Amino acid sequence: METEIRRNLIQIERLENWLRSMTCDSLNNYLTLVSPDHQLLDQIETLIQRWKNGLAALTEQSIAFARDARVALREKDGVTKNSTRWRRCACPQIFLHG
């Protein structure tokens, strides 16, 4: 009896999750068609995602630029990997105390 009830509850839970997903998708599609506010929300979400992607790319480019600048500085000054100046340049003090 208890096993049967648990099995039924699991089936009901699966059905509930499926129904919630279908209802949410359908409602979102409907609101996109008829609601100017919802359309504006979609545009805002798209712009936010573009900003996130742009910032991620900018972060990667900034890190690459800093790395290239350190290498160029070392090459200009003739700093070797065994010198104190190399370690200072490769690992600034702010990162040593973090």
C-alpha positions in Angstrom: 0.0 0.0 0.0 2.7 2.5 1.0 4.8 1.6 -2.0 1.8 2.1 -4.3 1.3 5.6 -2.7 4.9 6.5 -3.2 4.8 5.4 -6.8 1.7 7.5 -7.4 3.3 10.5 -5.7 6.4 10.2 -8.0 4.1 10.1 -11.0 2.2 13.1 -9.9 5.4 15.0 -9.2 6.7 14.2 -12.7 3.4 15.3 -14.2 3.4 18.5 -12.2 6.9 19.4 -13.4 6.0 18.7 -17.0 2.8 20.7 -16.7 4.7 23.6 -15.1 7.2 23.6 -17.8 4.6 23.5 -20.6 2.5 26.2 -18.9 5.5 28.5 -18.4 6.7 28.1 -22.0 3.2 28.7 -23.4 2.6 31.7 -21.2 6.0 33.2 -22.1 5.2 32.7 -25.9 1.8 34.3 -25.5 3.0 37.3 -23.5 5.8 37.8 -26.1 3.1 38.2 -28.7 0.6 40.4 -26.9 2.4 42.3 -24.1 4.5 45.4 -25.0 6.0 45.2 -21.5 7.0 41.6 -21.9 8.5 42.4 -25.3 10.5 45.2 -23.7 11.6 42.8 -21.0 12.9 40.4 -23.7 14.8 43.2 -25.3 16.4 44.2 -22.0 17.4 40.6 -21.3 19.0 40.4 -24.7 20.9 43.6 -24.1 22.1 42.4 -20.7 23.4 39.2 -22.2 25.3 41.1 -24.8 26.9 43.3 -22.1 27.9 40.2 -20.2 29.4 38.6 -23.3 31.2 41.9 -24.1 32.6 42.2 -20.6 33.8 38.6 -20.6 35.7 39.2 -23.8 37.1 42.5 -22.5 38.3 40.8 -19.4 40.1 38.2 -21.4 41.6 40.9 -23.7 42.8 42.9 -20.7 44.5 39.9 -19.1 46.2 39.2 -22.5 47.3 42.8 -22.8 48.7 42.9 -19.3 50.7 39.7 -20.0 52.0 41.0 -23.3 53.0 44.3 -21.7 54.9 42.5 -18.9 56.7 40.4 -21.5 57.6 43.5 -23.6 58.8 45.3 -20.5 61.0 42.4 -19.5 62.4 42.1 -23.0 63.1 45.8 -23.2 64.9 45.8 -19.9 66.7 42.5 -20.5 65.3 41.0 -17.3 66.0 37.2 -16.9 63.8 34.7 -15.2 66.3 34.3 -12.3 66.5 38.0 -11.4 64.6 39.7 -8.6 63.1 42.1 -11.0 61.5 39.2 -13.0 59.7 37.9 -9.8 58.6 41.4 -8.9 57.2 42.0 -12.4 55.6 38.6 -12.7 54.0 38.6 -9.3 53.1 42.1 -8.0 53.0 42.7 -4.2 49.3 43.0 -4.2 49.0 39.3 -5.2 51.6 38.2 -2.7 49.6 39.4 0.3 46.1 38.2 -0.8 
